[in-house]
């Protein structure tokens, strides 16, 4: 199965589950790792990130040795290498991190300890489920996220990659390292709305900052 199809399918299935009773393979793109970390905090379950580290050359050899129908083209393979961001244990969404080299024996004890001998990460404001305090919540969620999208889209007309973009209603700014088209922004908005409907915040004024934080993590 193609990596992007597998990743999207896995993430969709996780979003549909209210309880995470299975051990899950975390996708390697940082945006997805962060989103799964938020779900993990809500589900109050321990987790562990297993990083299979190998060189680009070895990965290329493995790809070339696959059946022709399952190989990535060189252009796609190179694009995957560029988009891949190695996990960093200093990031809370990448910790605990277990790194395995190509010839290493799997560290089963380390993985087991991380999953069964650690406490689950505590919930925070953005992941804790709270009751709706207003019947207008869905309207506010839709309007605020749409306003953020338009602010970012309009700001890109006069900014360059690396600029900090101010978003009305948000105390935080968003840094775009590349040009983002409206289709990508709308896809991230749909994901955020789906998640926030499941875990609504009690105060609508938090929505804007939460969405900006979500975009910042997903786009880098």
N, C-alpha and C positions, 0 to 999 in steps of 0.2 A: 504494500500500500504506500502511496506517495506520502512523504513526510508531512506536507501541509494538510492533506486530507486526514491523516492519522491524528495530527495535533488538534485540528478543529473538532474532529469526532470525539476525541478523548475529553476535550474541554467541555463540549456540549453535554456529554453524558454526566460529567461531574456536576455541572450546574443543575441538572435534573434531579440529582440525588439530594435528599435532605440529611441523610446520614452517610458518612464516609467510612464504611466498615471494611473496605478493601484496601490492600496496598496498591498504590498508584505509581505509575512511572511518570516522572515530571518531564514535560517538554523542555528542550534546551534553550529556547529563546527566553530572554530575561523577562519580557512582558508577561508571558504565560506563567513563568515561575512565580512572579509576584502575585498574579491573580490567584493562582492555586494556593499561595501562602495565605492570602486573605480568607479563602474558603476553609483552609485548615484551621485558622484561628477561630472562625465561626463554629466549626464542627467540634472544636476542642479536642483534637486528636494529635498525638505526637507524629513527627514526620522525619524524613531523612532524604537528603539529596545525594545520589550516587553518581559520580562523575567519572566516566570511562575516558581517560586521557590517552591520546595517541597523537602522533605527528600528522601533519597534512599529507605528507608523502605516503605514509602507511594507509591513511584513510582513502587516498586516491587509488592505491593498489587494490584495496578491498573492493572499492566501487567498480574498478575495471574487471575484477574477477567474478563479479556477479553475472547472472544471466543477462543477455542483452536487453531483454524486455524490462528488467528491473533496475538497470543502471541509470544513474543521473547523467545527463549530458554534461560536457565539460563546463559549459556556461552556467548551468544550474548548480553544479558542484562548486564552482568558484563563488557563486552568489551566496551559497550556504556558508562557505568559509568566512565571507565578509560579514554576514549577518550574525554569525555565532559570537556570543560573548561568554567567555569562560566564567563559571561561578566563582564567587569570592566569599569565603566564610565570614568576612566582616559584614556582609549584608545579612540582615536577619532572615530574608527569604531564601538564602543559600546556606543556612546553617541549621542543623549540623551537616557538615560536608564530608563525604567519604570519597577519596580519590583513588582510582584503581588504574594502574599502568597495564599495558598490553600483556605482559608476562607474569603479572602478579596473581597470586591466589586470592580469590574473593574474601574480603575480611568479614566473614559472616558474624563474628562476635561483635564487631564494632557496629554493624548495621542493626543487629538484634538489640544491642544496648540502647542505640538511639531511638528505636521504635518502642521498646517495652520497658525501659528503665528511666525514661525522662518524662517530665511533666509536659503537658500540652502547652503551647504558647498562650499567654493570656489574651483575652479579647480586648479590643479597643473601640473607640467611638465609631470608627468607620466600618467595623465588621460586626458589632454587637446588634442583635435584633431588638428593636424597640417598637412599641405600639404606635400606630399612627395617631397624631394629635390633631390632624386636620383633614377634612374630607377633600381639601384642595391639594393634597400632597402630590397626587399623580399629575395634576395640571402644572404644579410648580416644578416638579421634576422634569416634565417635558419642556416647559418654557425655558427654565434656567439652562439646561444642557444645550438647547437649540441656540440660545443667546451666546453661550460660550463658543460653540462651533462657528457662529458667524463672526464673532470677535477675532478668533484665530485666523479664519479664512481671510477676512478683510485686512488684518495686520500683516499678513504675508505679502500683500501687494507693495508695501513700503519698507519691508524689513529684509534682512539677509540671514542665512543660516548662522545660528549662534547668538542672535539677538534675544533679549528677554522680552516677552510679550505680556503686557498687562491685560487682565481680563476683568471687566466690570463685575463687581460683587465678590471678587476673590482677593484675599490678602497675599496670596502667593502668585508669582509670575511663572510662566512656562517658557522653557528654552527649547526652540526647535532647531535641531542640527541639520535638518533637510526640509525641502518643500513637501508639504502634506496636502494631498488632494482631498476634495470633499467626500469622495467615496470612502476613503480610509477613515476619515473623521466620523462619518456616519456609522460605519461598522463599529468603531470603538464606542460611540454613543449608545448604540443598541445593546452592546454587551454590558455597559455600565448601568443602563436602565433596567435590564433584566436582573442584574445582581442587586440593585438598590430596591427593586420591588420586593425581592425576597428578604432583604435586610434593611427596612426603612429607617431613616434617622428621625429623631423626634423633632429636630429643629431644621426647618427648611433652609435657614441661612447657612447651614453647613454643606448643603448640596454642591454649591459652586466650588468651594475649596476641595471637596472630596473628588469632584470630577476633574479638576485641574491636576490634582495629585495622581489620579488614575491615568490621565493622558500622559503626564510626565514620565511615569514608570513604563507605560506601554509603548511609547514612541522612542525609547532609548534602549 
